[in-house]
Amino acid sequence: MMRLLAFLTLGVVAVTAQPVTTRTDKVAALINDWFAKGTAAGLSAIMYENRDGQHSPLNTGLYPQLQVFKSTGNETGAASQVRSQPLLGNCSMASGATQLGCLPRIYMMDPGGNRFLAQQYLSNNLFIYPEHQDYDMGANGVGGGYGDLLPLNTPCLLISQGSSFTDQPFLQALLSTTAAFPPGTQKLLIEKHLLMPTLQSIFRRSNKQVQNPEDYFSGKAHPPVFDGRQIDEEKMVLMAHDMTSAKIPPVVLLRVIEESQIEAGKNFFELLGPYPWQLSDTPVSIARILRGNEAEHSMLIGLDKTVNLFKAPLQMRASVLQGDPRFVHIEQERGGEAMRLRIRWQPPIAAATGIRTHRIDIGIFADNGASVSAPAIISFYMLPNEMHFYDEKGRVAEIHYQTHNPDFGLPVTETDPRWVRILLAFSLKDTNLRSRLLDQILTPEERGALQKHYLVLKPQLEAFTAAERDEKRKDEAAQLRAKLGEGISAALKTIAVEKSGITVRATIDKVLNTIAAFHSFYLGSQSELDKLAMTSSKSTAVADVRAELHRLITQGVLVEQASGHFDTMSPPDKLSLGERYMLRGLNLTLLSQVVFPEVLERSTAPAYVSPRLTTPKLWRDVYRYDPDSGALQGWIRYADSRIANFDAEGRLLPDGPKGKAVPVIYFKNDKDLLTWRAQAGPVPVSPSPK
C-alpha cells in the first residue's frame, strides 16, 4: 500500500511538474515561470478540440498539460454540442461564398445557430473559424471577394481573416492567456461560466489596433473578422496574470423589452416561413434584418440582467462600432438599465479595412471600475440587393429590390499592376468619347499629372512583366512585383495637382463618380455608346447594356420609342432619387463594359446576397402618402413593364387607389423569382402610362 501511495504521489508530481508549454519564446518563458511559482493556473483544467479532421490541428505537444478531446471520427464541421469542460477549439472548414459560406455564416443565418453559439459562450466553450471568402475585398467575386457577407457580429466565437491555418495564432494566444490567469481567478471564471467573455475582453483590449482606451469602444477593437497579425499575445498574458478576482470584467446581458414589429406582405415581401427578420435573440447577440418599409426600427433593450461578480456600480455604454452614426440614435432610459435604439436603413459603407459592408453594429459595454466587459453586440443587416430611399420628411419614398452591384471595378488593392494601365487610360488624349469626357471632368494639369505617374511606372511594369514570363527569373519577378507595388501605392497617394489638393486615386474616383452620376449619359450619347459597345474588348458588352436597359424599362424608369431611342418616363428634372440611382447602375455598366473595358473589371450581375436570406424580386415600390395628414396610403409597384397599386396593408388595388382592396399571396415563379397574385384568381394589372 505504501509503495502504491508513493507511486501515485510521484505520478501527481510528474504531471504538475510539466511546463505549461514547450514553446521557447518570451510569452512561453513568462507563463512557465509564473506556473512554477504558483501564480499562474496552467492548462490542466482546459480541453482542446479539433473539428476539421486534423486538417489544421493545434500542435498539442506544445501544451503538455492540455487535455485533448478524443474524437470518434464523427466530430467534424461546425460544433453542435456544448462540452461540459472548459474548451477551446478550431475548425478550418468552409464552402464557397455562394454556397453555404464559412461555418460562422452558417450559424449566423439561423436563429437556432445563434442561440447555440450563445450557449457555448456562456458555458466556457469558444471556437475559432476562418472566414475563407465571406469577408474579402471585391464585389460579386470580382477582385477576389464579395465584401462583408456576415449578417451579424457576435462575441460568441472568433473569426480569422483568411482560410486554412489562420486560426492557429488565435488558438495559441487564447491558450496562453487562459494559462496565465492566477489559479483562484481561473477557478472562479470556470465556476461562474465567465471564462470566454473574459478572454474576449482581454483579446479585444489587447489588439494592436487599440492604441488608447477610447479605441476599445470603436470598431477597431471589434471587427467581425480579426487579422492574426494584430494579436498581441504578450499583452494578453500580462493582462490575464494581473487579473485578480476583483478585476474580472462584467458580462453584459441583453433582453428585448419593446420593438417595432413588421409583417410579411405588408412591411416586407418574402415566401412565408424561411426568411426571418429576427436573426438572433440571445443575451449577448441580437440581430435583425432591416427588411421592412418602416421609416425607422425602434428597440428598447434591457440591461438589468448584466452580471457583475463584485457589486461595484456599473457604467453602461453603447457605441456604434460600424455604420453611419447619423442614422443611429441611442438614448439611456430607466436609470441606465435600459437603452432605446432608433435605427434607419442606410446604404453600404466602407469599413475601416476598406471592405464594403451592409451592417450596423452597436456594442454595449459595462465598466465596473476595475475592468471593461467584452461587448454584447446588436446588429442590423441591410440586404445588399436592396436600396431604400427617403423623402425630405424622413419617410420611405422608394424601395428597390434586386438592385445593381455598386462597384466600379477598380483593383481592390493599391499595389495591383492594373493601376498602371488605368493611369494611361485616364491620361491619353484623343478625339473619342472617352477623351472628350475626361476633358470635361479633369483639368489639363490633372491629366498631365496622371500621365507623369504612368511614365514613371511604365518601365517598372515592363521589367516585371518580362521577368514574370521567364521561368528562370521567378525570384527576380517577385522582387520587381513588390517594388512595382510600392511605386503604385505611393503614386496613388500623391497629390495630383497642388491647387486641387486631391490625390491621384481620388482624381480617378472623381472621373468615375462624375460619369456615374450623369443620369442622361446614355440618352445623350446613345448612338456613340452603342457603337463602342459593339467594338468593346468585353464580348458581352452589347448584351450587358441591353440587360440594364431592359431592367430600367420593366421597372418604369425608361421607355423605348419606336425609333429605338430611349427616354426617361419622368421628365429629366423630376427624376426621383431612386430613378437616378437606377440610371447610375446603367452608367456603371457603360463604364466597365464600354468606356473603360480594358481597365475596369466589374460584375454586371445584381449585388450578391445569399438565397438563404431573401428571394430575388424584380420590382420597385414607390410609396404614396396623404398630402394633408401625411399618413401612408400605399405604394405603386413597377414590375414587368406594368404597374400595380397596393394599399397601406399590402392589399392589391386592381381598379386603382380608390378601388376595392384584394388580399395578395407571394410565391416563386418558374424562374425562381418572387411574384404575387390575388388570393382568388390572377392579379389584374394596369399598363404603364406612355
C-alpha positions in Angstrom: 0.0 0.0 0.0 2.8 2.4 0.9 4.6 1.6 -2.4 1.4 2.2 -4.3 0.8 5.5 -2.5 4.3 6.6 -3.3 3.8 5.7 -6.9 0.6 7.7 -7.1 2.2 10.7 -5.4 5.1 10.6 -7.8 2.6 10.4 -10.7 0.9 13.6 -9.5 4.2 15.4 -9.1 5.2 14.3 -12.6 2.0 15.7 -14.1 2.1 19.0 -12.2 5.8 19.4 -12.8 5.1 19.5 -16.6 5.6 23.0 -18.0 2.6 24.8 -19.4 4.2 24.9 -22.8 7.3 23.7 -24.5 7.5 26.8 -26.7 10.7 28.8 -26.3 9.6 32.3 -26.9 9.2 35.2 -24.4 5.5 34.5 -23.7 6.2 30.9 -23.0 9.0 31.8 -20.6 6.7 34.1 -18.7 3.9 31.6 -18.4 6.2 28.7 -17.4 7.9 30.9 -14.8 4.6 32.1 -13.3 3.3 28.5 -13.2 6.5 27.3 -11.5 6.0 30.0 -8.8 2.3 29.0 -8.4 1.0 32.4 -9.6 -0.5 31.1 -12.9 -3.1 28.3 -13.2 -1.8 26.5 -16.3 -3.9 24.4 -18.6 -4.8 21.2 -16.7 -8.5 22.3 -16.5 -8.7 23.1 -20.2 -9.6 20.9 -23.2 -8.8 21.4 -26.9 -11.0 20.1 -29.7 -10.2 20.0 -33.4 -13.2 19.6 -35.8 -11.6 19.6 -39.2 -10.3 16.0 -39.2 -6.8 17.3 -38.2 -6.6 19.5 -41.3 -5.5 22.4 -39.2 -4.6 20.8 -35.8 -3.0 22.5 -32.9 0.4 21.1 -32.1 -0.8 19.8 -28.7 2.8 18.7 -27.9 3.5 22.3 -27.2 1.0 22.2 -24.4 1.6 19.1 -22.3 -0.9 20.0 -19.6 -3.8 20.5 -22.1 -6.5 17.8 -22.3 -7.3 16.8 -25.8 -10.9 15.8 -26.9 -10.8 12.2 -28.1 -12.6 12.2 -31.4 -14.7 9.2 -32.5 -14.2 10.3 -36.2 -17.7 11.9 -36.5 -16.9 15.2 -34.9 -16.2 17.3 -38.0 -17.6 20.6 -39.1 -19.2 23.3 -37.0 -19.6 22.4 -33.3 -23.1 21.0 -32.5 -22.7 20.1 -28.8 -21.7 22.2 -25.8 -18.9 20.5 -24.0 -19.2 20.3 -20.2 -15.5 21.1 -19.7 -13.9 24.4 -20.5 -12.9 24.1 -24.1 -11.0 26.0 -26.9 -11.4 24.6 -30.4 -10.9 25.2 -34.1 -12.2 24.1 -37.4 -10.6 25.1 -40.7 -13.5 24.1 -43.0 -15.7 26.2 -45.3 -17.5 26.2 -48.6 -17.5 28.9 -51.2 -19.2 32.3 -50.7 -22.1 31.5 -53.0 -22.6 28.1 -51.4 -23.0 27.7 -47.7 -20.1 30.0 -46.9 -17.9 29.8 -43.8 -19.0 28.0 -40.7 -19.8 31.2 -38.7 -22.1 32.4 -41.5 -24.0 29.2 -41.4 -24.6 29.7 -37.7 -25.5 33.4 -38.2 -28.2 32.9 -40.8 -30.2 30.7 -38.4 -31.8 31.9 -35.1 -31.2 28.4 -33.7 -27.5 28.6 -34.6 -27.1 31.9 -32.8 -28.8 30.5 -29.7 -26.3 27.6 -29.8 -23.3 30.0 -30.1 -24.5 31.9 -27.0 -24.9 28.7 -25.1 -21.3 27.8 -25.9 -20.0 31.2 -25.0 -21.8 31.2 -21.6 -20.6 27.6 -20.9 -16.9 28.1 -21.2 -16.7 26.9 -24.9 -15.1 29.0 -27.7 -14.2 28.1 -31.3 -12.1 29.8 -33.9 -13.1 29.6 -37.5 -11.6 31.1 -40.7 -13.8 33.4 -42.8 -12.5 31.9 -46.1 -14.5 34.0 -48.7 -17.0 35.8 -46.6 -15.0 38.9 -45.6 -12.8 39.9 -48.5 -12.3 42.9 -50.7 -14.1 42.8 -54.0 -17.7 42.6 -55.2 -19.7 39.7 -56.6 -16.5 37.6 -56.6 -14.6 40.1 -58.9 -11.4 41.3 -57.3 -11.2 38.2 -55.1 -14.2 38.6 -52.8 -17.8 39.6 -52.1 -17.2 42.2 -49.4 -18.6 41.6 -46.0 -21.2 38.8 -46.2 -21.7 38.3 -42.5 -25.2 39.2 -41.4 -24.2 40.0 -37.8 -21.3 40.5 -35.4 -21.0 38.4 -32.3 -18.7 37.8 -29.4 -19.6 34.1 -29.2 -16.7 33.0 -31.4 -13.6 34.3 -33.2 -13.3 34.5 -37.0 -9.8 34.7 -38.5 -9.1 36.6 -41.7 -8.2 34.2 -44.5 -8.5 30.4 -44.9 -6.9 27.3 -43.5 -4.4 27.6 -40.7 -5.2 31.3 -40.0 -6.9 30.1 -36.8 -3.7 28.8 -35.2 -2.3 32.1 -33.8 -5.7 32.8 -32.1 -5.7 29.3 -30.5 -2.2 29.8 -29.1 -2.9 33.3 -27.8 -6.1 32.2 -26.1 -4.4 29.1 -24.5 -1.5 31.3 -23.3 -3.9 33.8 -21.8 -6.0 31.1 -20.1 -2.9 29.6 -18.6 -1.7 32.9 -17.3 -4.7 33.6 -15.0 -3.9 33.3 -11.3 -5.2 29.9 -10.0 -8.0 31.4 -8.0 -9.1 33.7 -10.8 -9.2 30.8 -13.4 -11.2 28.6 -11.0 -13.7 31.4 -10.4 -14.1 32.1 -14.1 -14.8 28.5 -14.8 -17.2 28.1 -11.9 -19.2 31.2 -12.9 -19.1 30.4 -16.7 -17.2 33.7 -17.3 -14.1 32.3 -18.9 -14.9 33.1 -22.6 -16.4 36.6 -22.0 -13.2 37.4 -20.0 -11.0 36.0 -22.7 -12.8 38.1 -25.3 -12.4 41.2 -23.2 -8.7 40.7 -22.9 -8.2 39.7 -26.5 -10.0 42.7 -27.8 -8.4 45.2 -25.4 -5.0 43.9 -26.4 -5.4 44.1 -30.1 -2.6 46.1 -31.7 -5.1 48.4 -33.3 -6.3 49.5 -29.9 -3.8 52.3 -29.2 -5.7 54.1 -26.4 -8.6 53.4 -24.1 -11.2 55.1 -26.3 -10.3 52.8 -29.2 -11.7 49.9 -27.3 -15.2 51.4 -27.8 -14.8 51.6 -31.5 -14.8 49.3 -34.5 -11.0 49.0 -34.3 -11.4 46.6 -31.4 -14.5 44.7 -32.5 -14.5 43.9 -36.3 -16.5 40.8 -37.2 -13.3 39.2 -38.5 -9.8 39.6 -36.9 -6.4 39.7 -38.6 -4.0 37.4 -36.8 -1.2 39.9 -37.3 -2.9 42.2 -34.9 -2.7 39.8 -32.0 -0.5 41.0 -29.1 -0.1 37.7 -27.1 2.4 39.2 -24.6 0.0 42.0 -23.7 -2.8 39.4 -23.3 -0.9 37.2 -20.9 0.3 40.1 -18.8 -3.3 41.4 -18.5 -4.6 37.9 -17.6 -1.8 37.3 -15.0 -2.7 40.7 -13.4 -6.4 39.8 -13.1 -7.3 39.2 -9.5 -10.9 38.0 -8.9 -11.8 41.6 -8.1 -10.8 42.6 -11.7 -12.9 40.1 -13.5 -14.9 42.1 -16.1 -18.7 42.2 -16.1 -20.7 40.4 -18.7 -23.4 42.4 -20.5 -26.7 40.5 -20.9 -29.4 41.9 -23.1 -33.1 41.4 -23.4 -35.6 43.0 -25.8 -38.3 44.8 -23.9 -40.1 46.5 -26.8 -39.6 46.5 -30.5 -41.1 47.7 -33.8 -42.9 44.8 -35.4 -43.2 44.1 -39.2 -45.5 41.8 -41.1 -44.9 39.8 -44.2 -46.9 41.0 -47.1 -47.4 44.5 -45.5 -43.9 45.7 -44.5 -41.8 43.2 -46.4 -42.3 40.6 -49.1 -40.9 37.0 -48.9 -42.1 33.4 -49.0 -43.8 32.5 -45.8 -41.6 30.8 -43.2 -38.0 30.5 -44.3 -36.8 34.1 -44.1 -36.8 35.5 -40.6 -36.1 39.2 -39.9 -35.2 38.4 -36.2 -31.9 36.6 -36.8 -30.6 36.4 -33.2 -32.2 36.9 -29.8 -29.7 35.9 -27.3 -28.4 37.6 -24.1 -25.1 38.6 -25.9 -26.1 38.9 -29.5 -29.2 40.5 -31.0 -29.5 40.8 -34.8 -32.2 42.0 -37.2 -32.5 42.2 -40.9 -34.0 45.6 -41.9 -36.4 44.1 -44.4 -39.2 46.4 -43.6 -40.6 49.6 -45.2 -40.9 51.4 -41.8 -39.2 54.8 -41.5 -37.1 53.5 -38.6 -36.7 50.5 -36.4 -37.1 51.0 -32.7 -36.0 48.7 -29.8 -35.9 49.1 -26.0 -33.1 46.9 -24.7 -33.0 45.9 -21.0 -29.6 45.7 -19.4 -30.7 44.8 -15.9 -29.5 41.2 -16.1 -25.9 42.2 -16.6 -23.5 40.0 -14.5 -21.1 41.7 -12.1 -19.4 39.4 -9.6 -18.4 42.2 -7.3 -21.2 44.6 -6.7 -19.4 47.8 -7.7 -21.5 50.4 -9.5 -21.6 49.7 -13.3 -21.3 52.3 -16.0 -23.1 51.1 -19.1 -22.1 52.5 -22.5 -23.2 52.0 -26.1 -21.0 52.7 -29.1 -21.6 52.5 -32.9 -18.9 50.0 -33.9 -19.9 50.1 -37.6 -22.3 52.1 -39.6 -23.2 55.7 -40.2 -23.9 57.3 -36.8 -26.2 59.8 -38.4 -28.8 57.1 -38.7 -28.3 55.6 -35.3 -29.9 57.2 -32.2 -29.2 55.7 -28.7 -30.8 57.0 -25.5 -30.4 55.6 -22.0 -33.7 55.1 -20.1 -34.9 53.7 -16.7 -31.9 54.9 -14.7 -29.4 53.4 -17.1 -30.8 49.9 -17.0 -32.3 50.2 -20.5 -31.4 51.7 -23.8 -33.7 52.9 -26.6 -32.3 52.4 -30.1 -33.8 54.0 -33.2 -32.2 52.8 -36.4 -32.8 53.9 -40.0 -31.9 51.8 -43.0 -28.6 53.0 -44.6 -26.7 52.3 -47.8 -23.5 50.3 -47.8 -20.4 51.9 -46.3 -16.7 51.1 -46.4 -15.4 49.7 -43.1 -12.1 50.7 -41.6 -10.5 48.0 -43.6 -11.9 49.4 -46.9 -14.2 46.4 -47.3 -17.8 47.2 -48.4 -20.3 46.3 -45.6 -24.1 46.4 -45.3 -24.4 46.1 -41.5 -24.7 48.4 -38.5 -23.1 47.1 -35.3 -23.7 48.5 -31.8 -21.6 47.4 -28.9 -22.9 47.5 -25.4 -20.2 47.7 -22.6 -20.2 47.5 -18.9 -17.4 49.1 -16.7 -17.2 48.1 -13.0 -14.3 50.5 -12.4 -11.7 47.7 -12.5 -12.4 46.2 -15.9 -14.5 46.7 -19.0 -16.6 43.9 -20.4 -16.5 42.3 -23.8 -19.3 43.8 -25.9 -22.7 42.4 -26.3 -23.5 43.3 -29.9 -26.7 44.4 -31.6 -26.5 44.1 -35.4 -28.8 45.4 -38.1 -28.3 44.0 -41.6 -29.3 45.7 -44.8 -29.8 43.2 -47.7 -27.2 44.0 -50.3 -29.6 43.7 -53.2 -32.0 46.3 -51.8 -31.9 50.1 -51.8 -34.2 52.3 -49.7 -34.8 56.0 -50.4 -36.4 58.6 -48.1 -38.1 61.8 -48.7 -37.4 65.2 -47.0 -39.7 64.2 -44.1 -37.8 61.0 -43.4 -40.4 58.7 -44.8 -39.7 55.8 -47.1 -40.1 57.1 -50.7 -39.0 54.1 -52.7 -37.6 50.6 -52.2 -35.7 48.8 -55.0 -35.2 45.1 -55.0 -32.5 43.2 -56.9 -30.5 46.4 -57.3 -27.2 46.7 -59.2 -23.7 46.0 -58.0 -22.4 49.4 -56.8 -18.7 48.6 -57.5 -16.7 50.4 -60.2 -14.4 47.6 -61.0 -11.2 49.2 -59.9 -8.4 47.0 -58.4 -9.1 46.1 -54.7 -5.5 46.8 -53.6 -3.4 49.8 -54.3 -0.4 47.7 -55.3 -2.2 46.0 -58.3 -0.3 46.4 -61.6 -3.6 47.2 -63.3 -3.4 50.7 -61.9 -0.6 51.5 -64.4 -3.0 50.8 -67.3 -5.6 52.9 -65.6 -3.3 55.8 -65.3 -2.6 55.5 -69.1 -6.3 55.2 -69.9 -7.2 58.3 -67.9 -4.4 60.5 -69.3 -4.5 59.7 -73.0 -5.6 62.5 -75.4 -7.8 61.6 -78.3 -11.0 62.7 -80.1 -13.1 59.8 -79.0 -16.0 59.9 -76.4 -13.8 58.8 -73.6 -11.2 61.5 -74.1 -13.9 64.1 -74.5 -15.5 63.1 -71.2 -12.1 63.3 -69.5 -11.6 66.8 -70.9 -14.8 67.9 -69.3 -14.1 66.4 -65.9 -10.3 66.9 -65.5 -8.1 69.9 -66.0 -5.1 69.6 -68.3 -2.9 69.8 -65.3 -4.7 66.8 -63.7 -4.5 64.7 -66.9 -0.8 65.7 -67.2 -0.2 64.6 -63.6 -1.7 61.2 -64.3 0.4 60.8 -67.4 3.5 61.7 -65.5 2.9 58.9 -62.9 2.2 56.5 -65.7 5.5 57.3 -67.4 7.4 56.7 -64.2 5.7 53.3 -63.6 5.7 52.1 -67.2 9.3 50.8 -67.3 8.8 49.1 -63.9 5.7 47.3 -65.2 7.6 46.3 -68.4 10.6 44.9 -66.4 8.3 43.0 -64.1 6.2 41.6 -67.0 9.4 40.4 -68.8 10.8 38.7 -65.7 7.4 37.0 -64.9 7.4 35.4 -68.4 10.8 33.8 -67.8 10.7 30.6 -65.7 14.3 31.2 -64.6 13.5 34.6 -63.2 10.7 33.9 -60.8 12.6 35.2 -57.7 13.6 38.4 -59.6 9.9 38.8 -60.8 8.7 38.6 -57.2 11.1 41.4 -56.2 10.2 43.5 -59.2 6.5 42.9 -58.4 7.0 44.1 -54.8 8.9 47.2 -56.0 6.2 48.0 -58.6 3.5 47.7 -55.9 5.3 50.1 -53.7 5.6 52.6 -56.5 1.9 52.3 -57.5 0.8 52.7 -53.9 3.0 55.8 -53.5 1.7 57.3 -56.7 -1.9 56.8 -55.8 -1.4 58.6 -52.5 0.4 61.5 -54.1 -1.4 64.9 -54.5 -2.2 65.1 -58.3 -2.2 68.9 -58.6 -1.2 71.0 -55.7 -4.1 73.5 -56.1 -6.7 70.8 -56.2 -5.4 69.1 -53.0 -6.7 65.7 -54.0 -4.7 62.5 -54.6 -4.1 60.6 -57.8 -6.5 57.9 -56.5 -9.2 60.5 -55.7 -8.8 62.0 -59.1 -9.6 58.7 -60.7 -12.6 58.2 -58.4 -13.8 61.7 -59.4 -13.9 60.8 -63.0 -15.9 57.6 -62.4 -18.3 59.2 -59.9 -19.0 62.2 -62.2 -19.9 59.9 -65.2 -21.9 57.5 -62.9 -24.0 60.4 -61.6 -24.7 61.8 -65.1 -28.2 60.4 -65.4 -28.6 61.4 -69.1 -25.3 59.8 -70.1 -26.7 57.1 -72.3 -29.7 59.1 -73.5 -27.4 61.9 -74.8 -24.8 59.7 -76.4 -26.8 56.6 -77.3 -25.6 56.2 -80.9 -21.9 56.5 -80.0 -22.1 54.3 -76.9 -23.9 51.6 -78.9 -21.1 51.6 -81.5 -18.5 51.4 -78.8 -20.3 48.5 -77.2 -20.1 46.6 -80.5 -16.3 47.0 -80.6 -15.7 46.6 -76.9 -13.0 44.2 -75.7 -15.7 42.8 -73.5 -17.5 40.3 -75.6 -20.7 40.6 -73.5 -20.8 44.4 -73.7 -23.8 44.7 -76.0 -25.8 42.1 -74.1 -24.9 43.7 -70.7 -26.1 47.1 -71.8 -29.3 45.7 -73.2 -29.9 43.8 -70.0 -29.6 47.1 -68.0 -31.9 48.9 -70.3 -34.4 46.2 -70.1 -34.4 46.3 -66.3 -35.0 50.0 -66.3 -37.8 49.7 -68.8 -39.6 46.9 -66.8 -39.4 49.0 -63.6 -40.8 52.2 -65.1 -37.6 54.3 -65.4 -37.0 54.3 -69.1 -39.2 53.9 -72.2 -38.0 52.8 -75.7 -39.5 54.8 -78.6 -40.4 53.2 -81.9 -37.3 54.8 -83.3 -35.1 52.8 -80.8 -34.3 56.0 -78.9 -34.7 55.8 -75.1 -36.2 58.5 -72.8 -36.9 58.6 -69.1 -40.5 58.1 -68.0 -40.3 61.1 -65.7 -39.1 64.5 -67.0 -35.4 64.7 -66.5 -35.7 67.5 -63.9 -38.3 65.4 -62.0 -36.4 62.2 -61.6 -36.6 60.8 -58.1 -33.5 59.7 -56.1 -34.4 56.1 -56.8 -34.7 56.7 -60.6 -31.3 58.4 -60.6 -29.8 55.5 -58.7 -31.1 53.0 -61.2 -29.7 55.1 -64.0 -26.4 55.1 -62.1 -26.4 51.3 -62.4 -26.7 51.6 -66.2 -23.8 54.1 -66.2 -21.6 51.7 -64.1 -22.2 49.0 -66.8 -21.4 51.5 -69.5 -18.2 52.5 -67.7 -16.9 48.9 -67.2 -18.1 47.3 -70.4 -18.0 50.2 -73.0 -16.0 53.3 -71.9 -13.1 51.7 -70.0 -13.5 48.0 -70.8 -9.7 47.2 -70.8 -9.1 48.5 -67.2 -12.3 48.1 -65.2 -13.3 44.6 -64.1 -16.8 44.5 -62.7 -19.6 42.0 -62.3 -22.8 43.3 -64.0 -25.0 41.0 -62.0 -27.2 42.4 -59.2 -25.5 42.8 -55.9 -25.0 39.3 -54.4 -27.0 38.2 -51.4 -27.3 34.7 -50.0 -30.6 33.0 -51.2 -30.9 31.8 -47.6 -31.7 35.4 -46.6 -34.0 36.6 -49.4 -35.9 35.6 -52.6 -34.9 37.7 -55.7 -37.7 40.0 -56.7 -37.6 42.2 -59.9 -39.6 45.3 -58.9 -39.5 48.6 -57.2 -42.2 50.1 -54.9 -42.9 53.9 -54.8 -44.8 55.0 -51.7 -47.8 57.3 -51.6 -48.8 59.5 -48.6 -51.8 61.6 -47.9 -50.9 65.2 -48.8 -52.8 66.6 -45.7 -52.2 64.1 -42.9 -49.0 62.5 -44.2 -50.4 59.0 -43.5 -49.2 56.2 -45.6 -51.8 55.4 -48.3 -49.9 52.6 -50.0 -47.5 52.2 -52.9 -47.2 51.7 -56.6 -45.3 48.7 -57.8 -43.3 48.8 -61.1 -42.7 45.3 -62.4 -42.7 43.6 -65.8 -43.4 46.9 -67.6 -46.6 47.3 -65.7 -47.8 49.0 -62.6 -49.9 47.7 -59.7 -51.4 49.7 -56.8 -51.3 48.5 -53.2 -52.9 49.9 -50.1 -51.1 50.5 -46.8 -52.0 47.0 -45.6 -50.3 45.4 -48.6 -53.6 44.5 -50.4 -53.9 44.9 -54.2 -56.0 47.7 -55.7 -56.7 46.3 -59.2 -59.0 49.3 -60.0 -56.7 52.0 -58.8 -56.1 53.7 -55.4 -59.8 54.2 -54.7 -60.9 50.7 -55.8 -61.7 47.6 -53.8 -58.7 46.0 -51.9 -57.8 42.3 -52.7 -55.6 40.2 -50.4 -52.4 39.0 -52.1 -50.2 35.9 -51.7 -46.5 35.7 -52.7 -44.8 32.7 -54.4 -41.9 31.7 -56.6 -42.4 31.7 -60.4 -40.7 29.3 -62.8 -37.6 31.5 -62.8 -37.2 31.3 -59.0 -38.2 34.9 -58.7 -40.7 36.1 -56.1 -44.1 37.2 -57.6 -47.6 37.7 -56.4 -51.3 37.2 -57.2 -54.6 37.8 -55.7 -55.7 35.1 -53.3 -58.7 34.3 -55.6 -57.5 34.2 -59.2 -54.9 36.0 -61.2 -53.8 39.5 -60.5 -55.1 42.1 -63.0 -52.5 44.9 -63.5 -52.7 48.2 -65.3 -50.4 49.0 -68.2 -47.7 51.6 -67.5 -48.6 55.1 -68.7 -46.9 56.1 -72.0 
